[in-house]
Amino acid sequence: MYQGYCGQVLRVNLSRGEIKKEELPLEFIRNYLGGRGFNMKRLYDEVSPEVKPLDPENKLFIGVGPLTGTLFPGGARVNFSAKSPQTGILGDSNTGGFFGPELKFAGFDQVIIEGKAESPVYLYIKDEGAEIRPADHLWGKDTFTTQEEIIAESRDKRTQVACIGPASENGVKYSGIFCNHVRAAARTGMGLVMASKNLKAVAVRGTQKLGADDPTRFLRIIDRLDRKIRKHSEYEVRCRLGTTKLIKSLNEAGCLATRHFQTGRFAHAEQVSGEYLEENYKLKSKGCFSCIIPCSRFFEIDKGEHRGLKSEGPEFEGLAGFSSRVGVKSIEDSLKAVDLCNRNGLDVISTSECISFAMELYELGILDKKDTDGIDLCWGNSGAVFSLIEKIVNRQGFGDILADGVLPAARKIGRGSEKYAMQVKGLEIFQADPRGIKGYALGVAVATRGGDHLRREPWFEFTEDAEEGRRRFGVPESAFRLEYKGKGRVVKYYEERCVLSDCMEVCKNTVVNMEILSSSEAAELLHALSGIEFSTEDIDRACERIFNLERAYIVREGIRRQDDTLPERFLKEPLPAECGESAGSIVELEPMLDEYYQAHGWDLDTGIPTSEKLEFLGLGEIAAEFRERGILKE
């Protein structure tokens, strides 16, 4: 087989207890590259619109890429994909750490899990083999304990574990899959898919070595990219603070999600910032496999109410979600809330949205203590945050209403609360106010997995370089975050860069945000690694193909232009005066959508990829299916 790829797929049917290996065809590699691309193709082909997310017929796909487990900086990622029980459309989540490389060392590019076990089990994979083991003794245990006990059972400390926690077992729709204690693939409810299959964990141990077709050339390219990273203007701050640097910078820009997006400025941002975390709680930096940007950290609280709490992380999303978003000014309380989510297996973005949504309804008088089990949901009440996390995990009382996500919760509560649900296509949005970052706003509106920011990272709009905006995207305004012109082209470009990152299974810090790997460099790197010749056009075409495949998947599930939208607040309510230069801003979505669809070559009225576009990308079979289903006209 070609280097960089193991050439094997592991298919596991839990209903029948069957395990078999399948070959990975060369044409599959050329068209879908790896990781996310492999998963999206299988998801489209094997999980039809007729399959419900919690049916045994839904499948969980685990995919790694050609750079996973290599010396490429940050070659540590892995994608978990299925039809989402949270949104009903495309489900997919990506995480780092060490699980992905270990799967590659065990000899597999992808694992496909189908069916449902009769009782709790976990899958144990080792060096091209696998077995299904009982997990009754693990059911009900938190993610930390589960990982530790499986590693102890394996008698090998290098065993890597991806597992679910009590939230998944209790049916919380935004529960995730966790590796290395806190490395979370937590978006879109992939943990609940595992729970629906009675699958507590996947454990993997591999001892196989990875090589390169031309090792000298491959190492020379890696060395060049390493130097490029170390010389980057953001290298030092990313090593120190990681994504937590965003709390201070977004607050200064006036677009930090504060008190459920009522404003973009948090008066206590300094006290919950990445800088404050580094100065007062950080023990040392922590990185993923093969990474030279150790953007995470080990921390410890050594006094006060949460004395003894020690863990890794958190990322910006968790830290901001349980500070500015809910009005909590104690960083220690925020760290505790993130820890509760990690141990129980919850997505921090969705959890913080559900809680901040409830707090705003409480402030407005739409909810009172009779609705909230007697909990005072005033802004900044960290005790209320802890109580609601526990109630959500166990689906108790008011927590049961929030456990399905913010949109179902709003529908249950009624009383006009739906307009306060900060979600897109059923997925809760991130910790930055879209009104202050127009490219990200468009990206969140059109994301194929719902209200998500990681399907593209259009950081370019922060450069304020008009000439570069004109050169790269044909519009000078594209380089300014508060301008909307040109953002359709910007978003298309960066979503295809994110496809590249997720298919290679490397970190978006480097490939997308720092732009250290161009399409031509990716082609060169893959050739040196695998021996397969890729041109720059091959790479770009594959990325565009994969993204259009994802769009086709959600179109087949019923998504149209009217679903590519944002909550009313961002479209109609200007950011308040306290938000500095972001004050008065709203999202001009419709003209950005027109430009975005035009950039893609999709139908302007519906957002459906045209037959010509699908044929051009080698997806003619999808065009034929769309005509048969009446999605496209003959």
JOFENFEN-V692526 format. One record per residue. RES is the residue in one small letter. PSI is psi in degrees with one decimal (* if undefined). BURIAL is 1 if it has 9 or more other ideal C-beta (glycine too) atoms within 8 Angstrom, else 0. Layout:
BEGIN
((RES	PSI	BURIAL) (RES	PSI	BURIAL))
END
This chain:
BEGIN
((m	160.3	0) (y	139.3	1) (q	151.4	1) (g	-22.0	1) (y	140.0	1) (c	-26.5	1) (g	10.7	0) (q	142.5	1) (v	134.2	1) (l	121.0	1) (r	124.9	1) (v	121.7	1) (n	107.9	1) (l	-27.7	1) (s	-41.9	1) (r	-7.1	0) (g	26.4	0) (e	138.8	0) (i	126.1	1) (k	159.3	0) (k	141.9	0) (e	152.5	0) (e	151.0	0) (l	109.8	1) (p	150.4	0) (l	-40.0	0) (e	-33.7	0) (f	-42.7	1) (i	-48.0	1) (r	-37.2	1) (n	-28.4	1) (y	1.3	1) (l	-50.6	1) (g	179.8	1) (g	-108.7	1) (r	-41.1	1) (g	-45.3	1) (f	-46.5	1) (n	-41.7	1) (m	-38.9	1) (k	-46.0	1) (r	-40.8	1) (l	-46.0	1) (y	-44.1	1) (d	-31.4	0) (e	-10.8	0) (v	99.2	1) (s	169.1	0) (p	-22.3	0) (e	-16.7	0) (v	131.2	1) (k	150.7	0) (p	-32.4	1) (l	9.2	0) (d	149.4	0) (p	-22.7	1) (e	-18.1	0) (n	147.0	1) (k	146.4	1) (l	123.6	1) (f	129.9	1) (i	116.5	1) (g	137.3	1) (v	170.1	1) (g	178.0	1) (p	-27.9	1) (l	-7.1	1) (t	129.7	1) (g	2.4	1) (t	-173.4	1) (l	1.4	0) (f	132.8	1) (p	112.9	1) (g	21.9	1) (g	65.8	1) (a	5.7	1) (r	163.2	1) (v	141.7	1) (n	137.0	1) (f	124.9	1) (s	147.8	1) (a	175.0	1) (k	133.5	1) (s	127.4	1) (p	-14.5	1) (q	-40.4	1) (t	-20.3	1) (g	1.4	1) (i	-140.1	1) (l	125.0	1) (g	131.6	1) (d	139.5	1) (s	149.0	1) (n	139.8	1) (t	165.8	1) (g	-146.1	1) (g	-126.9	1) (f	-4.8	1) (f	-46.8	1) (g	-53.0	1) (p	-38.2	1) (e	-36.0	1) (l	-39.2	1) (k	-43.1	1) (f	-24.7	1) (a	-8.3	1) (g	18.5	1) (f	139.7	1) (d	-22.1	1) (q	146.0	1) (v	133.0	1) (i	120.2	1) (i	123.0	1) (e	163.7	1) (g	-165.6	1) (k	128.9	1) (a	152.9	1) (e	-31.5	0) (s	168.7	0) (p	134.6	1) (v	167.1	1) (y	154.1	1) (l	127.6	1) (y	120.6	1) (i	132.2	1) (k	121.7	1) (d	68.5	1) (e	10.4	0) (g	166.0	0) (a	154.7	1) (e	153.7	0) (i	122.4	1) (r	149.6	0) (p	146.3	0) (a	22.4	1) (d	-35.5	0) (h	-12.9	0) (l	-19.0	1) (w	130.4	1) (g	-10.7	0) (k	153.7	1) (d	172.3	1) (t	-37.1	1) (f	-50.2	1) (t	-42.4	0) (t	-48.2	1) (q	-44.5	1) (e	-40.4	0) (e	-37.7	1) (i	-40.4	1) (i	-41.1	1) (a	-41.2	0) (e	-33.9	0) (s	-17.0	1) (r	32.8	0) (d	110.1	0) (k	-14.2	0) (r	-3.0	0) (t	133.8	1) (q	140.9	1) (v	132.9	1) (a	120.3	1) (c	171.9	1) (i	163.9	1) (g	-170.5	1) (p	-32.2	1) (a	-43.1	1) (s	-45.6	1) (e	-30.1	1) (n	3.6	1) (g	21.5	1) (v	126.6	1) (k	-15.8	1) (y	37.3	1) (s	152.0	1) (g	-173.4	1) (i	132.5	1) (f	136.3	1) (c	157.6	1) (n	46.6	1) (h	-60.4	1) (v	-0.7	1) (r	107.8	1) (a	125.7	1) (a	77.3	1) (a	-5.1	1) (r	147.6	1) (t	12.0	1) (g	31.8	1) (m	-25.2	1) (g	-37.8	1) (l	-33.1	1) (v	-44.5	1) (m	-45.3	1) (a	-37.8	1) (s	-18.4	1) (k	5.6	1) (n	32.1	1) (l	108.7	1) (k	-34.6	1) (a	162.5	1) (v	120.7	1) (a	143.1	1) (v	141.2	1) (r	125.0	1) (g	145.3	1) (t	6.2	0) (q	147.2	1) (k	146.7	0) (l	143.5	1) (g	-169.7	0) (a	146.8	1) (d	-41.3	1) (d	82.4	1) (p	-36.0	0) (t	-46.7	0) (r	-41.1	1) (f	-46.0	1) (l	-33.1	1) (r	-41.3	0) (i	-42.8	1) (i	-44.4	1) (d	-40.2	0) (r	-42.9	0) (l	-37.7	1) (d	-45.5	1) (r	-38.1	0) (k	-42.0	1) (i	-48.1	1) (r	-25.8	0) (k	-8.3	0) (h	144.3	1) (s	-23.2	0) (e	3.0	0) (y	-50.5	1) (e	-45.3	0) (v	-32.6	0) (r	-35.8	1) (c	-40.3	1) (r	-46.2	1) (l	-21.1	1) (g	-146.0	1) (t	-14.2	1) (t	-13.5	1) (k	-19.4	1) (l	-24.2	1) (i	-49.8	1) (k	-45.2	1) (s	-41.0	0) (l	-33.9	1) (n	-42.3	1) (e	-33.6	0) (a	-11.9	1) (g	25.2	1) (c	34.2	1) (l	126.9	1) (a	112.8	1) (t	129.4	1) (r	57.6	1) (h	44.5	1) (f	23.7	1) (q	-23.2	0) (t	170.5	1) (g	9.9	1) (r	130.6	1) (f	120.5	1) (a	-23.3	0) (h	23.0	1) (a	-37.7	1) (e	-35.5	0) (q	-13.8	1) (v	17.6	1) (s	165.7	1) (g	-35.5	1) (e	-41.8	1) (y	-40.0	1) (l	-45.0	1) (e	-44.8	1) (e	-33.9	0) (n	-19.9	0) (y	-16.5	1) (k	131.8	1) (l	-46.1	0) (k	164.5	0) (s	159.0	1) (k	134.7	0) (g	167.5	1) (c	175.5	1) (f	129.7	1) (s	11.8	1) (c	142.0	1) (i	7.2	1) (i	86.6	1) (p	79.0	1) (c	-9.3	1) (s	-176.6	1) (r	153.1	1) (f	137.1	1) (f	163.0	1) (e	138.2	0) (i	120.1	1) (d	7.7	0) (k	168.8	0) (g	-167.9	0) (e	-35.6	0) (h	25.8	1) (r	134.0	0) (g	-12.2	0) (l	121.8	1) (k	141.3	0) (s	-169.9	1) (e	148.3	1) (g	-150.0	1) (p	174.8	1) (e	169.9	1) (f	-44.1	1) (e	-43.7	1) (g	-42.2	1) (l	-46.1	1) (a	-35.0	1) (g	-35.6	1) (f	22.1	1) (s	-88.1	1) (s	-39.8	1) (r	-34.8	1) (v	3.5	1) (g	17.8	1) (v	126.2	1) (k	-2.0	1) (s	117.9	1) (i	-29.7	1) (e	-38.7	1) (d	-37.7	1) (s	-43.9	1) (l	-37.4	1) (k	-42.7	1) (a	-42.0	1) (v	-41.6	1) (d	-41.3	1) (l	-40.2	1) (c	-45.1	1) (n	-46.7	1) (r	-33.9	1) (n	-9.5	1) (g	39.4	1) (l	148.7	1) (d	123.4	1) (v	-31.4	1) (i	-50.9	1) (s	-39.6	1) (t	-45.6	1) (s	-33.1	1) (e	-46.7	1) (c	-40.6	1) (i	-43.7	1) (s	-33.6	1) (f	-48.0	1) (a	-36.9	1) (m	-41.0	1) (e	-41.5	1) (l	-36.8	1) (y	-43.0	1) (e	-36.9	1) (l	-8.8	0) (g	5.5	0) (i	-32.7	1) (l	151.8	1) (d	-174.7	0) (k	-23.2	0) (k	-30.2	0) (d	-28.4	0) (t	22.4	1) (d	31.1	0) (g	5.0	0) (i	133.6	1) (d	105.8	0) (l	43.6	1) (c	154.6	1) (w	136.7	0) (g	0.5	0) (n	92.6	1) (s	-30.7	1) (g	-38.2	0) (a	-38.2	1) (v	-48.0	1) (f	-43.5	1) (s	-42.5	1) (l	-36.1	1) (i	-46.9	1) (e	-42.3	1) (k	-36.4	1) (i	-47.8	1) (v	-42.5	1) (n	2.5	1) (r	51.8	1) (q	134.6	0) (g	-129.3	0) (f	-28.3	1) (g	-30.4	1) (d	-34.2	1) (i	-38.7	1) (l	-16.6	1) (a	-15.1	1) (d	-4.1	0) (g	166.5	1) (v	-36.1	1) (l	-48.4	1) (p	-35.9	1) (a	-44.5	1) (a	-38.9	1) (r	-35.5	0) (k	-41.5	0) (i	-41.6	1) (g	-144.5	0) (r	31.1	0) (g	15.5	0) (s	-14.3	1) (e	-32.7	0) (k	-12.7	0) (y	0.9	1) (a	110.4	1) (m	84.5	1) (q	162.5	1) (v	125.5	1) (k	29.4	1) (g	-2.5	1) (l	128.1	1) (e	144.1	1) (i	172.0	1) (f	-165.9	1) (q	24.0	1) (a	142.2	1) (d	119.0	1) (p	-24.4	1) (r	-22.1	1) (g	-1.0	1) (i	88.5	1) (k	-35.1	1) (g	-44.7	1) (y	-36.1	1) (a	-48.8	1) (l	-43.4	1) (g	-40.9	1) (v	-38.3	1) (a	-35.4	1) (v	-1.5	1) (a	138.7	1) (t	-17.1	1) (r	14.7	1) (g	-160.3	1) (g	77.2	1) (d	144.2	1) (h	-12.9	1) (l	3.7	1) (r	-9.1	1) (r	148.3	1) (e	80.2	1) (p	59.1	1) (w	-21.4	1) (f	-28.1	1) (e	-5.7	1) (f	-5.7	0) (t	-30.3	1) (e	37.0	0) (d	92.9	0) (a	-40.8	1) (e	-40.3	0) (e	-36.7	1) (g	-41.8	1) (r	-42.9	1) (r	-45.2	0) (r	-37.6	1) (f	5.1	1) (g	1.3	0) (v	119.1	1) (p	-34.3	1) (e	-17.9	1) (s	-19.3	1) (a	6.5	1) (f	128.4	1) (r	-26.6	1) (l	2.3	0) (e	150.9	1) (y	-17.6	1) (k	138.0	1) (g	-8.9	1) (k	-24.2	1) (g	-42.0	1) (r	-39.3	1) (v	-47.4	1) (v	-43.4	1) (k	-45.2	1) (y	-48.6	1) (y	-25.8	1) (e	-32.3	1) (e	-28.8	1) (r	-37.6	1) (c	-35.5	1) (v	-46.8	1) (l	-46.9	1) (s	-46.0	1) (d	-23.2	1) (c	-41.6	1) (m	-22.1	1) (e	54.9	1) (v	170.1	1) (c	138.1	1) (k	-20.5	1) (n	-45.8	1) (t	-53.7	1) (v	-37.8	1) (v	-59.4	1) (n	-37.4	1) (m	-9.2	1) (e	51.9	0) (i	-7.0	1) (l	102.1	1) (s	169.9	0) (s	-39.0	1) (s	-38.2	0) (e	-36.0	1) (a	-41.7	1) (a	-43.9	1) (e	-44.6	1) (l	-45.1	1) (l	-37.1	1) (h	-46.0	1) (a	-36.8	1) (l	-50.4	1) (s	-23.9	1) (g	-5.9	0) (i	128.6	1) (e	123.9	0) (f	136.9	1) (s	167.5	0) (t	-41.9	1) (e	-37.7	0) (d	-44.1	1) (i	-49.2	1) (d	-41.4	1) (r	-39.7	1) (a	-43.1	1) (c	-42.9	1) (e	-38.5	1) (r	-46.2	1) (i	-41.9	1) (f	-39.7	1) (n	-32.4	1) (l	-42.9	1) (e	-44.6	1) (r	-40.6	1) (a	-36.9	1) (y	-46.2	1) (i	-28.3	1) (v	-43.4	1) (r	-27.0	1) (e	-1.1	1) (g	0.7	0) (i	135.6	1) (r	-176.9	1) (r	-40.3	1) (q	-17.4	0) (d	-16.0	0) (d	73.3	1) (t	-177.5	0) (l	161.5	1) (p	148.9	1) (e	-35.9	0) (r	-41.9	1) (f	-22.4	1) (l	-24.1	1) (k	-25.3	0) (e	112.4	0) (p	148.2	0) (l	141.2	1) (p	167.1	1) (a	-30.7	0) (e	-7.0	0) (c	18.6	1) (g	-134.4	1) (e	-14.5	0) (s	-11.3	1) (a	139.0	1) (g	-3.1	0) (s	139.9	1) (i	174.1	1) (v	119.8	1) (e	77.8	0) (l	-45.1	1) (e	-48.5	0) (p	-32.0	1) (m	-38.9	1) (l	-45.0	1) (d	-48.5	1) (e	-38.7	1) (y	-48.2	1) (y	-39.7	1) (q	-41.7	1) (a	-35.9	1) (h	-22.0	1) (g	33.3	1) (w	165.4	1) (d	128.6	1) (l	-34.8	0) (d	-32.5	0) (t	-22.7	0) (g	14.3	1) (i	132.8	1) (p	134.5	1) (t	161.9	1) (s	-38.9	1) (e	-42.1	0) (k	-45.6	1) (l	-43.1	1) (e	-42.5	1) (f	-35.5	0) (l	5.7	1) (g	22.7	0) (l	39.4	1) (g	-30.7	0) (e	-29.2	0) (i	-41.3	1) (a	-42.4	1) (a	-42.3	0) (e	-41.2	1) (f	-37.7	1) (r	-39.3	1) (e	-35.4	0) (r	-4.4	0) (g	11.8	0) (i	-40.2	0) (l	142.8	1) (k	152.3	0) (e	*	0))
END
